[in-house]
Amino acid sequence: MPSTLCPFCERITHMTIRWGRVFDSGTQVRFAATCDNCTHILSGEGRVDDIVVLADSNDPTHVTSSVDAVVGDIEWWPKVGTAPSVDDVPDSIARAAREAYSSASVGNHMAAILMARTIVEATAKTHQIINGNLSSKIHAMKDGGLIRPAIAEQAHEVRFAGNDMAHGDIDVAPDSTDSEEILALMAEVLSEVFQGPARLKRIRQKREER
C-alpha cells in the first residue's frame, strides 16, 4: 500500500487505491487513491519495474500489484512542498525561507529564486538598512560589518539571479541545480547574519553558566 505526505491533512499516511489503469504495455500505472487519515483524493503515477500484466488493464488487482512494483518514487498530485526547519531567524524570514525551499521542492524554481532574493533584502531591512536598491543594501551590510566580503559576494549572486526573474528575463528557465545553488547562497547569508551569532550566544551562555 503506497504512503506519502498528504497535502490536505499534512500527515504521512497510507493511501487506499480506489481506481487506476496500467498502460504502456504494463510499464506505467496511474491511479486515484484516498488518504486513510482524511479521505481526500490524490492521484499518483509511476513506472513499473516487475511488469505485472503485459497489456493495458484497469483491473483493480493488476493496478494494486503494479503500484507495489513501481520503481523509484511515485509522483503524487496535488504536489506538496517540503522545507527544512529554518531556526534562529525572524519569523517573517523563516516563513519566507520555508516557502523558497518548498517552491524548489515541487519544481517552482523561478519562484524559489525570487523568494531567495526577497529574503536577502528583508535581512538587510531587519537591520534598518532600507535606503537604495538591493545592491546598495548588500554593500551597506558589508560596510557595516554585518556580513564579511565573501558573504557579500554570495548575496550579490542571489541578487543577480533574482533580478533576472524580477525583470522578466525568463527565456532560459532555471532548473533544480540553479535553485539549489541560489538557496545555498541564501542560507549562507542567513547563517552569517542570524544563525551564527545565535549559535555563538548559546554556546557562550552555556560556558558562562558552568
C-alpha positions in Angstrom: 0.0 0.0 0.0 1.5 3.4 -1.0 2.2 6.1 1.6 3.0 9.8 1.2 2.7 13.2 2.8 -1.0 14.2 2.3 -1.2 17.8 1.2 -4.6 18.1 2.8 -4.1 16.8 6.4 -0.3 17.3 6.3 0.3 13.8 7.7 2.4 11.0 6.3 -0.2 8.3 5.8 -1.2 5.3 3.8 -3.3 5.8 0.6 -6.0 3.4 -0.4 -6.2 2.8 -4.1 -9.7 3.4 -5.5 -9.2 3.3 -9.2 -6.4 3.1 -11.7 -5.1 1.9 -15.0 -1.9 0.1 -16.1 -0.8 1.3 -19.5 2.1 1.4 -22.0 2.1 -2.4 -22.1 2.2 -2.7 -18.4 5.2 -0.4 -17.8 3.3 2.5 -16.3 0.5 2.8 -13.8 -1.7 5.8 -13.0 -4.3 5.7 -10.1 -6.6 7.6 -7.7 -6.4 7.0 -4.0 -7.8 8.3 -0.8 -5.9 9.3 2.3 -6.6 6.9 5.1 -6.5 9.8 7.6 -8.6 12.5 6.0 -10.2 10.7 3.0 -9.2 13.3 0.5 -8.5 12.1 -3.0 -5.0 12.1 -4.5 -3.6 10.8 -7.8 -0.3 9.1 -8.4 1.7 7.7 -11.3 4.9 5.6 -11.5 7.0 3.4 -13.7 6.6 -0.4 -13.2 9.7 -2.4 -12.8 8.4 -6.0 -12.5 5.7 -6.0 -15.1 2.5 -7.5 -13.7 0.4 -7.5 -16.9 1.7 -7.2 -20.4 -1.4 -5.4 -21.8 -3.2 -2.3 -20.6 -5.6 -3.0 -17.8 -7.8 -1.3 -15.3 -8.4 -4.5 -13.2 -8.1 -3.5 -9.5 -5.8 -6.4 -8.8 -3.5 -5.5 -11.7 -3.4 -1.9 -10.6 -2.6 -2.6 -6.9 0.1 -5.1 -7.9 1.6 -2.6 -10.4 1.7 0.2 -7.8 3.5 -2.2 -5.4 6.0 -2.8 -8.3 6.7 0.8 -9.0 10.4 1.5 -9.2 11.6 4.7 -7.6 9.2 7.3 -6.2 5.5 7.6 -7.1 4.7 11.1 -8.4 1.7 12.4 -6.5 -0.8 15.2 -7.2 -1.6 17.6 -5.8 2.1 18.2 -5.1 3.1 19.1 -1.6 6.3 21.1 -0.9 8.8 20.2 1.7 11.1 22.5 3.5 13.7 22.2 6.3 13.3 24.0 9.6 14.8 27.5 9.4 15.8 28.4 13.0 17.3 31.4 14.7 15.9 33.9 12.2 13.0 36.4 12.5 9.6 34.6 12.0 8.9 36.5 8.8 12.2 35.5 7.2 11.8 31.9 8.4 8.4 31.8 6.8 9.7 33.2 3.5 12.7 30.8 3.6 10.5 27.8 4.0 8.4 29.0 1.1 11.5 29.3 -1.0 12.6 25.7 -0.1 9.1 24.4 -0.6 8.8 26.0 -4.1 12.1 24.4 -5.2 11.0 21.0 -3.9 8.0 21.0 -6.3 9.8 22.3 -9.3 8.9 26.0 -9.0 12.5 27.1 -9.4 11.8 30.7 -10.6 9.6 31.3 -7.5 12.3 29.9 -5.2 15.0 32.1 -6.7 12.7 35.2 -6.5 12.0 34.4 -2.8 15.7 34.0 -2.1 16.3 37.5 -3.4 13.5 38.8 -1.3 15.0 37.2 1.8 18.4 38.8 1.3 16.7 42.2 1.0 14.5 41.5 4.1 17.6 40.6 6.0 19.0 44.0 5.3 15.8 45.7 6.4 15.8 43.9 9.7 18.9 45.9 10.5 17.4 49.2 9.4 19.2 49.1 6.0 16.3 50.5 4.0 17.7 53.0 1.5 18.7 52.4 -2.1 18.4 49.3 -4.2 19.4 45.8 -3.2 23.0 46.2 -4.4 23.5 49.2 -2.1 21.8 47.4 0.7 24.3 44.5 0.4 27.2 46.9 0.3 25.8 48.6 3.4 25.6 45.3 5.2 29.3 44.6 4.3 30.5 48.1 5.2 28.6 47.9 8.5 30.3 44.7 9.4 27.1 42.7 9.3 28.5 40.3 6.7 32.0 39.5 5.5 33.1 40.4 1.9 32.9 36.8 0.8 29.3 36.6 2.1 28.5 39.9 0.3 29.6 38.3 -2.9 27.3 35.4 -2.4 24.4 37.8 -1.6 25.1 39.6 -4.9 24.9 36.3 -6.8 21.4 35.8 -5.2 20.6 39.3 -6.3 21.7 38.7 -9.9 19.7 35.5 -10.2 16.6 37.1 -8.6 16.9 40.2 -10.8 16.6 38.0 -13.9 13.2 36.7 -12.6 12.1 40.1 -11.3 12.8 41.9 -14.5 11.2 39.4 -16.9 14.4 37.8 -18.2 12.9 34.3 -18.2 13.7 33.0 -21.6 16.1 30.5 -20.1 14.2 28.7 -17.3 16.3 27.8 -14.1 16.5 24.2 -13.2 16.7 22.3 -9.9 20.5 22.8 -9.8 20.1 26.6 -10.2 17.6 26.9 -7.4 19.6 24.6 -5.2 22.7 26.7 -5.6 20.9 30.0 -5.0 19.2 28.7 -1.9 22.5 27.5 -0.6 23.9 31.1 -1.0 20.8 32.5 0.7 21.4 30.1 3.6 25.0 31.4 3.9 23.6 34.9 4.3 21.1 33.8 7.0 23.8 31.9 8.8 26.2 34.9 8.8 23.6 37.4 9.9 21.3 35.5 12.3 22.2 31.8 12.9 25.9 32.1 13.6 25.6 34.8 16.2 22.7 33.0 17.8 24.7 29.8 18.0 27.7 31.6 19.5 25.4 33.3 22.1 24.0 29.9 23.2 27.5 28.3 23.4 28.9 31.3 25.3 25.9 31.3 27.7 26.4 27.6 28.5 30.1 28.1 29.2 29.4 31.1 31.5 26.8 29.1 33.4 29.2 26.3 34.0 
